[in-house]
Each structure stands twice: as structure tokens, then as C-alpha cells.
Amino acid sequence: MAKVIMYSKDPCPYCVAAKRFMAARGIEFEEIDLTGKQDEIDQIKAKTGWQTVPIILINDQLIGGFNDLKALESEGKLEDLLK
């Protein structure tokens, strides 16, 4: 199974939606909560080039945010990435 990491913060409706999406599909993931950790947020944004949360990585590859995750599933590509 692929290693899925999601960087999130609170409040973030897209983070909640991404968690529900993955839970509903049985996708195991590690959540890293960056609430109140602006330095860490700035570091992960600089590292990935992604400017909003959630920041979702599969096997250290940037997927993007919630809408990108949904798009991968719609395109039939998500399952292959999770293998």
C-alpha cells in the first residue's frame, strides 16, 4: 500500500472533506496537523510549491489538494497511485 500523507490545519473544510473522502474509501493516511505552526506551513509550502491546505502526498509525490484527489479518482488514476 502506498504511503499517503496529508498536511492540514483547522479550520479547513477541504481538509475535512479530504479526510472523509479517504476514510470512505478505506485509504489509510497519516495526517500532519499544522494548526498554529506557521513556520512548518511555510516550510512545506516552499518544499512542495503548493500554497493551500490540504497538501496531499502519495509516496512523496505531490497530489495537490482535495479537488485534485477527487479528480484523480474520477480519471481512474487514484487506485494505481495507491498500489
Backbone torsions as a table, in degrees:
resi	resn	phi	psi	omega
1	MET	NA	142.9	-179.3
2	ALA	-70.1	156.1	175.7
3	LYS	-92.5	118.5	-178.2
4	VAL	-112.7	127.3	178.0
5	ILE	-124.2	135.2	175.8
6	MET	-126.1	121.5	173.8
7	TYR	-90.0	130.9	-176.4
8	SER	-139.8	173.1	169.9
9	LYS	-152.3	169.4	-177.4
10	ASP	-122.6	132.2	1.1
11	PRO	-84.4	147.5	178.8
12	CYS	-161.6	97.8	-179.0
13	PRO	-61.9	-30.2	178.7
14	TYR	-71.8	-31.5	175.7
15	CYS	-65.9	-44.4	178.2
16	VAL	-61.4	-44.1	-179.7
17	ALA	-63.6	-40.6	179.5
18	ALA	-65.3	-41.2	178.5
19	LYS	-62.5	-44.1	179.3
20	ARG	-64.3	-42.6	179.5
21	PHE	-57.4	-49.7	-177.7
22	MET	-69.6	-40.2	179.4
23	ALA	-62.5	-40.7	-178.6
24	ALA	-65.3	-23.7	-178.4
25	ARG	-104.4	5.7	178.3
26	GLY	70.3	24.2	179.6
27	ILE	-85.1	117.6	177.8
28	GLU	-79.5	135.9	-179.5
29	PHE	-148.1	157.0	174.1
30	GLU	-102.0	127.0	177.6
31	GLU	-101.9	130.2	175.5
32	ILE	-113.3	109.0	-176.4
33	ASP	-83.9	118.5	-178.6
34	LEU	-104.5	16.6	179.8
35	THR	-56.8	124.5	177.8
36	GLY	74.0	12.4	-177.7
37	LYS	-119.0	66.1	-173.2
38	GLN	-58.7	-37.5	179.0
39	ASP	-60.8	-43.5	179.4
40	GLU	-68.1	-37.4	176.4
41	ILE	-60.3	-47.2	179.8
42	ASP	-61.4	-38.5	-179.8
43	GLN	-65.6	-46.8	-177.4
44	ILE	-70.0	-33.9	175.8
45	LYS	-64.1	-42.8	178.9
46	ALA	-65.5	-40.1	-178.4
47	LYS	-67.1	-42.4	-174.6
48	THR	-95.0	-23.9	-174.5
49	GLY	81.2	3.5	-179.6
50	TRP	-95.4	132.7	-170.1
51	GLN	-103.6	-4.0	-179.3
52	THR	-128.1	162.6	173.9
53	VAL	-105.1	151.0	2.4
54	PRO	-74.5	156.2	170.7
55	ILE	-111.9	115.1	-174.2
56	ILE	-111.1	128.3	177.9
57	LEU	-120.5	138.4	171.9
58	ILE	-121.5	119.3	-175.7
59	ASN	49.8	47.4	178.6
60	ASP	65.0	10.7	176.2
61	GLN	-100.5	127.8	178.6
62	LEU	-65.3	124.5	175.0
63	ILE	-95.1	-37.8	-177.5
64	GLY	119.9	-138.3	-178.8
65	GLY	-109.5	-161.7	-176.3
66	PHE	-60.2	-47.3	-178.3
67	ASN	-62.6	-34.3	178.1
68	ASP	-68.1	-38.5	177.7
69	LEU	-62.6	-46.0	178.3
70	LYS	-62.5	-40.1	-179.4
71	ALA	-63.8	-39.9	177.8
72	LEU	-60.4	-41.0	178.5
73	GLU	-66.4	-43.7	-179.7
74	SER	-60.4	-34.9	-179.6
75	GLU	-82.9	-3.8	-179.9
76	GLY	76.9	19.3	-175.9
77	LYS	-101.6	-18.2	-174.0
78	LEU	-64.1	-44.8	-176.1
79	GLU	-59.1	-41.6	178.6
80	ASP	-63.1	-39.4	179.3
81	LEU	-65.9	-29.0	-176.6
82	LEU	-84.4	-6.5	-179.6
83	LYS	-76.9	NA	NA
